Amino acid sequence: MKLIKSNFTLNDYPRYDHERRKAYLLSNKSCDVLLESFYSTLLKALDDKEHFPIIRIADGEFQFLLGKNEFNMRKPKFMLIKNLLGELYRKVFGFKFEAKSRTYTSGVYAKSDFKDVKDKYADCLKYIANNGIVALYTIIKPGFYTEQYLPKLFRFFGKNQIFLNEKNYVPFYFIYIVLTNKRYANIYDGKKIHLITSFDNKRKNKIESTLFALGVKSITWTQISRDRSLFDNIDTNKISFNTDIVFVGAGVGKVNIFNQLKSFPSLIIDAGYIFETWQNPNLRLERDYCNSHE
């Protein structure tokens, strides 16, 4: 696997171009060409009614799987020292893992919960690499973010024989784009979808209202826990085989859900934060590539 450090530019998102964003890709093709190819792959999977899983792996999963790593030399020195001391403090006192933003949590887990985490991730990612697509965060943008995790992540991939290629790897943000950009609205039109996430009636009603407005034909649900999806069991027998797309919103414990959906005959997409934009469309403005640049 030879990654190429390429420009990450897309026609519908020109405001980011001045930042000269980069991404590690497996092809010299333009990002717009890769995005269109990815969208075509999704439409084909829908037409063929075949099992096709797509999972996103980014900073929350990096930290959960590989451990917190604050060592990024692009940080200002004072911040680097502060973050490294904080990392040491957390390791000594054994704080719980929790990745969250203002509206969204990826789960809350104690140190004792991590016994089989690497095995679950290895099992899931190897399966998806062989049968679907891994949407991996390899973007380098201004400031400092997560590129320090990549060497260790790729060593994990090598150890567990998880092989990426042009057919099974896309940039992380392609998921956000396909699910929010009007150009790709056919992903919803007339589809029977099943949602696997945590919810209450208020959240459920708001999400359904958004999705029906996008043209979805029918919606069914599987309830999981908000913070502990790594340990949830779902009843796949209650999900109709006539489902076109299963959307999963399960935080860093998503691998447990995907491992239970092996061979389920539909397109399966790890939508994550997109559930929040379905609940409140204004939240598209809070994440990159959730709102196209008009």
N, C-alpha and C positions, 0 to 999 in steps of 0.2 A: 504494500500500500504506500504509494508516494503522493503526499499531499502537496498541492501547489498554492502558494500564498498569492491570492488574486484580489483584484478590486471587487468590492461588493457594492455594485450599483444596479439600480432598477428604474425603468422608465417612469413608473407611477410614483416614485418616491425621490424626486430630484433634490429636495431640501437637505438630504443627508450627504449629497455629493461633495460639498465643500469640506466635509470631515475626513474624506479619503478613507472610508471604511475598507477593511480587508477581511477576507475569509479564507480558510483553508479548504480547498476544493480538490476534486480528483480529475478535473477536466479544465481545459483552457477555454471552454465555451462561455459565452456571456451569461450572466445571471438570469437575464430575461429568457434566454433560450432554455436554460435549465429549469426555470420556473414553469414555462409552458409545457415542457416535457413531463414534469412532475404532475401538473394538472391533467394532462392527457392520460397518464398512468392511473390516476384516481377515477377518471371517467370510464376507462376500460374495465377497471375492477368492478365498478358499479354495473356496467353493461353485462359483464360476465357472471355477476352474482357470485363472486368467489371470495374466499377467505383472504383478506389482505390487511395485515396490521401495520400501523404507523405510530411510532412512539417518539416523543421529544425528550432530549437529554440536555440539560443546561446547568446553571450554577447551583440550583437546589440539589439536583441529583449528583453533581460532582462532589459537593460537600458531604452529602449523605453517604455516598458510596466510598469516597476516597479519603474523607476526613477534611476538616477545615484547613485551608492553606492560604495564609495571608501574604506569602512571599512573592511579591510582584515588584520588580525593580522599576517599573514605570511610576510607582507611587512616590510622592514627595517623601524625603527621608524621615521627617518627623512623624508622618502618618504611618509609614512602614514600621517604624519602631513601636509606635502606639499599638498598631494592629497585631504585631508579633507578640507583644506582651499580653494583649488580650487573649490571643490564641493560647498562649502558655497557661494563663490563668484558668481558662475554660477546661483545658486538659487536666490540670491539677485538681480542680474542684468538681469535675464531672457534670457540667451543666447538660440539660436536656437539649436535643436537637430540635430546632424550630425554625423553619423558613417561612416568612410571611411578608406581605405588603399591607397596605392600608385596608384592603378589602379581601385579602386572599391568604389562606394558609396552606402550606404543603404538607403539614403534619407535625405532630409533636411526639418525640420518641426519646426514651431514656437509654442510657448506655446498655442496660441489660437487654434491650430490644434488638441489638445489632448482631446477635449470634449468627443468624443465617442470611443476613442481608446480601453479602457478596455472592452467595450461591444463588439466591433468587434473582439478582441482577444478571449474573452470568447466564443462567438458564433462559431468562426472558430475552436478553439482547442477542444471544446466539440464535435463538429461534426466529426472532424478528429479522435479523440480518439475512437469514436463509429463506425467509418467506414474505418479507415485506420491506419496510423502509425505516431507517433510523434517521431522525431529524436532529442533528447534533449541533450544539452551539460552538462554533469555531470563529465567531466574529471578533475582530479587533477594531475597537472604535476609540474615540478620544477618551482621555482619562485612563482608567485601569479597570479591568473587569476579571475575566476568568481564564485567560490564556495560560496561566501558570498551572492549571490542572491538566492540560492536554497531554504532556509527556507521560504522566502517571496513568491517565486514562487509557492511552494507547498501549502501555505495558499491560494493563489489565485486559484489554482486548486480545493482545497477543497470547497471554498466558491461557486465556479461555477460548482461544481459536474463534474469535469473533472477527470476521473479515468484512471490511467495507469495500465497496466498489461503486462504479458510476450508476449502477441500477438500484442499489439499496441505501444510498446516502444522499441526503439533501440538507442544505442549511436550515437550522432551527426555525428561522422566521418565515419560511415558505408555508408553514402550517397557518400562522397568523394571517398571512396574506390571502391564502385561498379561502379562508373562512370569514374574511371581513371585506375583501375588495369586491365591488359590484361586478367587476369583469368576470369573476368566477362564480356568479350566483347560481349557475346551473347545478352546483354541488348540492343545493337545497331543493330545487324545484321538483315538486311532486314526490319527494322521497319519504319513505317510512323510516323513522329513526327511533333509536332507543338510547336513552341517556343513563349513564351509570355515574352517580355522584351523590353528594350529601345535599339535602334540601329540606325546607319546610314548605308549607302551602303558599306562603307569600313569594318565596323564591321560585317555586315551581310555576306559579301562575305568570310571573313576569317573563320567565324564560320561554314558556309556551307561547305567550303573546308575541314575542320577538320572532320566534322560529316560524310560527304560522304566517306572520307578515312577510317572511322571507320566502314563503312558498312551500314549506314543508307540508306533506299530506297528513301524516299522523305521528303521534309521539307516545312512547311508553317509557317507563322508568324502572330503574333498580336503585334502591336506597342503600348507601354505604355510610360508614362513619366519617365524620369531618376530619378527624386527626389521626385515625389509626387504620387506614386502608391497607396497610401492609399485612394486617392480620384478618381482614374481612373475608368471609366466604359468600359467594354469590350463587344463586340458583340459575344456571344457564338454561335449564329446561323451561323457565318462565319467559324466556326471550324468544319471540317468534322467529322462525327461520325465514319468514318473508321480509324481515328487516333489511333495509338497504344499507344503513350506516349505524354503527354503534359508536357513540361519542363517550369517551371516558374522561372524567375529571376527578382524579384520585391522588393528586399531589405526588410526593416522592415514593409513596407506596404503590404506585401504579403498576409496577412489575408484577405484583401479586394478582392484580385483576387481569392483566394481560395473560399471565400464565394459566388462568382459568378459562380464557377465551380461545385457547389454541384450537384451530380447525373450525371455529364458529363461522358459518358461511356468509360473511358480509365484509364490507369495508369497516375497519375498526380504527378510529382516530383518537389519539390522545390530544384532547382539545384544551385541557388545563385552563389557563386564564380566559380563554374565549367564553367559558361559561359565565364569567363575570360580566363580559360585554353583552352577552345575551340578556342577563338580568338587568343591566344598566348600560345602554348603548353609549352613554357619555364617557364610560371608562375606556373606550377605545383610544382616547386621547392620552391616556397615561402610560401606554406601552408602545414602543417602536413598532411600526409596520402593521398596526391595528387600524390605522386610518390613512387612506391614500391621500396624496398631496394633489389637491384639485388645481 
